[in-house]
């Protein structure tokens, strides 16, 4: 690892918070929701080619019902707690790297980009349920691993996954796999166990799972909430990638 010492960093910041809703998903009723997205973007540049990029498009449901307010509150909480707060580490580390302060810890010190990206889209919006497909990717946001993207020694760790957020438009509650999958708890669990072993090549209970709804099916993905040290899941036998998944029937068509 080359060590570069820079006296100062030149930061160029672009900050944008734009509300965009070019497409109306559906009317605001208990059966479906009108959804818009607010985009948060921060890009910073430092000396020696070091960059830091942050992006989050936050869904917002239109309406004044208690359920809609509850869902919007939870979505805002996800934005503030899981991405906006931890993204501060990205800019801190990028600045320190450009000044040569983290080279001994295994951080890249030239021509590298730290990022925290969350992209959401509506995958299901009817029958009193709204579901969001979420793509999440982050690298370089922490020292010591406090947010799952620590880089140290000769290893680089990052978070990259598909996941989902699913809600009841009637109650505002978050809906889990057993709330939306077709069948009883026993039959659903069997489908999950079969999917994990057959399509992910893992043992039952080895991986946490999450999902989103689409076209009458649950798209079930491994939930990489822990470190992915040196791409460890891709080295699993068989490999498990961020886009590895299987589907099971939903009670919501």
Buried (B, 14 or more C-beta within 10 A) or exposed (E): EEEBEBEEBEBEEEEEEEEEEEEEBBEBEBBBBBBBBBBBBBBBBBBBEBBBBBBBBBBBBBBEBEBBEBBBEBBBEBBEEBBBEBBBBBBBBBBBBBBBBBBEBBBBBBEBBBBBBBBBEBBBBBBBBBBBBBBBBBBBBBBEBEBBBBBBEEEBBBBBBBBBBBBBBEBBBEBEBEBBBBBEEEEBBEBBEEBBEEBBBBEEEEBEBBBBBBEEBBBBBBBBEEBBBEBBBEEBEEEBBBEBBBBBBBBBE
